[in-house]
Amino acid sequence: MTGRGTARGFTLIELMVVIAVVAVISAAALPALRGVSGANAKQAAGELAGTLRYLFDTAALRHTTCRLALDMEAHAFWPECAPRGVTLARQEAPSRVARELEERFPDERDPDRRRLMAQTTFGAFEDKLAPRRTLPGSTTFGAIRIEGRSHAIEEGVAYVHFFAGGQAQRAFIPVVDGDLIFTVVLEPFTGRARVVSGKVEADR
């Protein structure tokens, strides 16, 4: 006899057994992974809805203008508010000023809101009930639709505004994790923010 080792490769049957075991384990783990993803997306949508409701109430009670910033690249959102109330002048803006505001805010179709946004300086909103939040796990924002914007926002930072008179821009904000989608719908006159399972098309 020689001292040579007895190492050999896998037989075809052994490879098939290994592949079958891996397939069974993967199938068992997939629902658990999907459950984690679903929990992340649902949690993020719930936190977003709560922040939207809180900002609606804050703007109305403090007689100021606020907005929620949604960063598409950083997958984060945070509130900003004006340091004091900003009101609209009752007289019509001169045509030249109106044209300038139209150029500055091309996606906002309401001339009164253009004037309000031009007068407002936003700063960080320091409140423990509405901190900056980052979406958990692999959760991201889908294409966001906001009242007054002609197109869905898919990059950069989107802003949802809340006004002192108890009104907000209607918004549809999808929170996405893989093929799971929860859409947060903000109603403009009540401040109600509801979480809807799946994609919701904005009314034109």
C-alpha positions in Angstrom: 0.0 0.0 0.0 1.0 3.5 -0.6 0.5 6.6 1.7 -1.4 8.5 -0.9 -4.5 10.3 0.3 -8.0 9.2 -0.6 -9.4 12.7 -1.5 -11.9 12.7 -4.3 -14.5 15.0 -5.9 -18.2 15.1 -5.3 -20.3 12.7 -7.2 -23.3 13.9 -9.3 -25.7 12.5 -6.7 -24.0 14.3 -3.8 -24.1 17.6 -5.7 -27.8 17.2 -6.4 -28.4 16.5 -2.7 -26.4 19.7 -1.7 -28.4 21.8 -4.2 -31.7 20.4 -3.0 -30.7 21.2 0.7 -29.7 24.8 -0.3 -33.0 25.2 -2.2 -35.0 24.1 0.9 -33.2 26.4 3.2 -33.6 29.4 0.8 -37.3 28.7 0.5 -37.7 28.6 4.2 -35.7 31.9 4.7 -37.5 33.9 2.0 -40.7 34.5 3.9 -38.7 35.7 6.9 -36.6 38.1 4.8 -39.8 39.4 3.1 -41.4 39.8 6.6 -38.4 42.0 7.7 -38.6 44.1 4.5 -42.4 44.5 4.9 -42.0 45.5 8.6 -39.3 48.1 7.6 -41.5 49.7 4.9 -44.6 49.7 7.0 -42.8 51.2 10.0 -41.2 53.9 7.8 -44.6 54.8 6.3 -46.2 55.0 9.7 -43.5 57.3 11.0 -43.8 59.5 7.9 -47.6 59.7 8.3 -47.2 60.7 11.9 -44.8 63.5 11.0 -47.1 64.8 8.3 -50.0 65.0 10.7 -47.8 66.7 13.4 -46.6 69.4 11.0 -50.1 70.1 9.8 -51.2 70.8 13.4 -48.0 72.7 14.2 -48.4 75.1 11.3 -52.0 75.8 12.2 -51.5 76.2 16.0 -48.3 78.3 15.7 -49.6 80.4 12.7 -46.5 79.7 10.7 -45.5 77.9 7.5 -43.8 74.5 7.7 -42.6 72.0 5.1 -41.4 68.4 5.2 -38.2 67.7 3.2 -37.9 64.3 1.6 -34.4 63.5 0.4 -34.6 60.9 -2.4 -30.9 60.1 -2.4 -30.3 60.0 1.3 -33.6 58.2 2.0 -34.4 60.6 4.8 -37.0 63.1 5.8 -37.1 66.0 8.2 -39.3 69.0 9.1 -38.5 72.7 8.6 -40.5 75.7 9.8 -40.5 79.5 9.3 -39.4 81.3 12.5 -42.6 83.4 12.4 -45.9 83.5 10.6 -45.8 84.6 7.0 -49.0 86.1 5.5 -50.0 87.0 2.0 -50.7 90.6 1.0 -54.3 91.0 -0.1 -53.5 93.1 -3.2 -52.6 91.4 -6.5 -48.9 91.2 -7.2 -47.7 93.4 -10.1 -47.4 91.5 -13.4 -43.6 91.8 -13.4 -43.3 90.3 -9.9 -45.8 87.6 -10.8 -43.7 86.6 -13.8 -40.5 86.5 -11.7 -42.3 84.2 -9.1 -43.5 82.0 -11.9 -39.9 81.6 -13.1 -38.7 80.9 -9.5 -41.4 78.3 -8.8 -42.4 76.9 -12.2 -44.0 73.8 -10.7 -46.3 75.7 -8.3 -49.4 76.8 -10.3 -51.1 78.7 -7.5 -49.9 82.4 -7.6 -50.7 83.0 -4.0 -48.6 80.1 -2.9 -45.8 81.3 -5.0 -45.8 84.6 -3.2 -46.0 82.8 0.2 -43.0 80.6 -0.6 -41.0 83.6 -1.8 -41.6 85.3 1.5 -40.7 82.3 3.7 -37.4 81.5 5.2 -37.2 78.0 6.5 -35.0 76.8 9.4 -34.4 73.6 11.2 -37.4 72.5 13.3 -36.2 71.5 16.7 -38.8 69.2 18.2 -38.3 65.8 19.8 -41.6 64.6 18.4 -40.5 65.3 14.8 -36.8 64.5 14.4 -34.9 63.8 11.2 -35.4 60.2 10.2 -33.6 57.8 7.9 -35.6 55.1 6.2 -34.7 51.7 7.7 -32.9 48.9 5.8 -33.2 49.0 2.0 -36.4 51.1 2.1 -36.5 54.0 -0.3 -39.0 56.6 -1.6 -40.9 56.0 -4.8 -41.9 58.7 -7.2 -43.6 61.4 -5.1 -46.5 63.4 -6.3 -47.3 66.8 -4.7 -50.2 69.1 -5.4 -49.0 72.0 -7.5 -46.2 70.1 -9.1 -46.7 69.1 -12.7 -44.5 66.0 -12.6 -43.6 63.3 -10.1 -40.4 63.9 -8.1 -37.9 61.1 -8.5 -34.6 62.8 -7.5 -33.2 65.6 -5.3 -35.3 66.8 -2.4 -39.1 67.1 -2.5 -41.0 69.5 -0.2 -44.6 69.2 1.1 -45.8 72.6 2.5 -48.1 73.2 5.4 -49.7 76.7 5.7 -50.9 78.7 8.8 -54.5 78.6 7.8 -54.8 74.9 8.4 -54.1 73.7 4.9 -51.4 71.6 3.2 -50.4 70.4 -0.2 -52.0 67.1 -1.1 -49.3 64.5 -1.4 -48.8 60.9 -2.4 -45.5 59.5 -1.0 -44.7 55.9 -1.8 -42.4 54.0 0.6 -40.8 51.1 -1.2 -38.8 48.0 -0.2 -38.3 45.6 -3.0 -41.7 44.8 -4.5 -43.5 46.0 -1.3 -45.1 49.4 -1.5 -46.9 51.5 1.1 -48.2 54.9 0.0 -48.7 57.7 2.4 -51.6 60.0 1.3 -51.9 63.5 2.8 -55.3 65.2 2.7 -54.9 69.0 2.3 -57.8 70.3 4.4 -57.9 67.9 7.3 -54.2 67.0 7.6 -55.1 63.4 7.7 -52.2 61.2 6.6 -53.2 57.6 5.9 -51.0 54.6 4.9 -52.4 52.6 2.0 -50.9 49.2 0.9 -49.7 49.4 -2.7 -49.3 52.2 -5.2 -51.9 54.9 -5.2 -52.4 57.0 -8.4 -52.8 60.8 -7.8 -56.0 62.4 -9.0 -55.4 64.8 -11.8 
